[in-house]
Amino acid sequence: MKKTLAVALMLGLAACGEEPSLAPVAQAAAPKPMAVAAVVEPQKVDADKELAQRVMRAIDEAKIHGIDAVVVDGAVTLWGTTSTKRARLRAAKIAAGIEGVRAVENRVQVVAGS
């Protein structure tokens, strides 16, 4: 019996001397990389927004103030107020001369003192 106990004690001590391997546990716990298809779209330029900016810039450069432009499918609608009929008509003519403008609807109101 002493012999069996001595063998068991030696096997136990021998097992304690080995460092445990964590590789199987680490492999199981590590997240698996996923294949992700990245779709990168180039930034879309809103053509109507860009056209409205060009119209507004041209009207501002002509020193006509108080007018805003909204563009839908190339059709420009002018909004706001101006103090003269001449400025109202001039704003519409400027808008119509911008490349890409298909139509102009002039809703600018003439208000004295605006």
Contacts in CASP RR format, 6 or more apart in sequence:
PFRMAT RR
TARGET T0000
AUTHOR 0000-0000-0000
METHOD contacts of the structure
MODEL  1
MKKTLAVALMLGLAACGEEPSLAPVAQAAAPKPMAVAAVVEPQKVDADKE
LAQRVMRAIDEAKIHGIDAVVVDGAVTLWGTTSTKRARLRAAKIAAGIEG
VRAVENRVQVVAGS
47 74 0 8 1.000
48 71 0 8 1.000
48 72 0 8 1.000
48 73 0 8 1.000
48 74 0 8 1.000
49 71 0 8 1.000
51 71 0 8 1.000
51 74 0 8 1.000
51 76 0 8 1.000
51 98 0 8 1.000
51 100 0 8 1.000
51 101 0 8 1.000
52 69 0 8 1.000
52 70 0 8 1.000
52 71 0 8 1.000
52 76 0 8 1.000
54 98 0 8 1.000
55 69 0 8 1.000
55 71 0 8 1.000
55 76 0 8 1.000
55 94 0 8 1.000
55 95 0 8 1.000
55 98 0 8 1.000
55 101 0 8 1.000
56 67 0 8 1.000
56 68 0 8 1.000
56 69 0 8 1.000
58 94 0 8 1.000
58 95 0 8 1.000
58 98 0 8 1.000
59 67 0 8 1.000
59 69 0 8 1.000
59 91 0 8 1.000
59 94 0 8 1.000
59 95 0 8 1.000
62 90 0 8 1.000
62 91 0 8 1.000
62 94 0 8 1.000
64 82 0 8 1.000
64 87 0 8 1.000
64 90 0 8 1.000
64 91 0 8 1.000
64 94 0 8 1.000
65 82 0 8 1.000
66 80 0 8 1.000
66 81 0 8 1.000
66 82 0 8 1.000
66 114 0 8 1.000
67 78 0 8 1.000
67 79 0 8 1.000
67 80 0 8 1.000
67 81 0 8 1.000
67 82 0 8 1.000
67 91 0 8 1.000
67 108 0 8 1.000
68 78 0 8 1.000
68 79 0 8 1.000
68 80 0 8 1.000
69 76 0 8 1.000
69 77 0 8 1.000
69 78 0 8 1.000
69 79 0 8 1.000
69 95 0 8 1.000
70 76 0 8 1.000
70 77 0 8 1.000
70 79 0 8 1.000
71 77 0 8 1.000
71 101 0 8 1.000
73 102 0 8 1.000
74 100 0 8 1.000
74 101 0 8 1.000
74 102 0 8 1.000
74 103 0 8 1.000
75 101 0 8 1.000
75 102 0 8 1.000
75 103 0 8 1.000
75 104 0 8 1.000
75 105 0 8 1.000
76 95 0 8 1.000
76 96 0 8 1.000
76 98 0 8 1.000
76 101 0 8 1.000
76 103 0 8 1.000
76 104 0 8 1.000
76 105 0 8 1.000
77 104 0 8 1.000
77 105 0 8 1.000
77 107 0 8 1.000
78 91 0 8 1.000
78 92 0 8 1.000
78 95 0 8 1.000
78 104 0 8 1.000
78 105 0 8 1.000
78 106 0 8 1.000
78 107 0 8 1.000
78 108 0 8 1.000
79 107 0 8 1.000
79 108 0 8 1.000
80 107 0 8 1.000
80 108 0 8 1.000
80 109 0 8 1.000
81 108 0 8 1.000
81 109 0 8 1.000
81 110 0 8 1.000
81 111 0 8 1.000
81 114 0 8 1.000
82 88 0 8 1.000
82 91 0 8 1.000
82 108 0 8 1.000
82 109 0 8 1.000
82 110 0 8 1.000
82 111 0 8 1.000
82 114 0 8 1.000
83 110 0 8 1.000
83 111 0 8 1.000
83 112 0 8 1.000
83 113 0 8 1.000
83 114 0 8 1.000
84 110 0 8 1.000
85 110 0 8 1.000
88 106 0 8 1.000
88 108 0 8 1.000
88 109 0 8 1.000
88 110 0 8 1.000
89 106 0 8 1.000
91 106 0 8 1.000
91 108 0 8 1.000
92 104 0 8 1.000
92 106 0 8 1.000
92 108 0 8 1.000
95 101 0 8 1.000
95 104 0 8 1.000
96 104 0 8 1.000
END
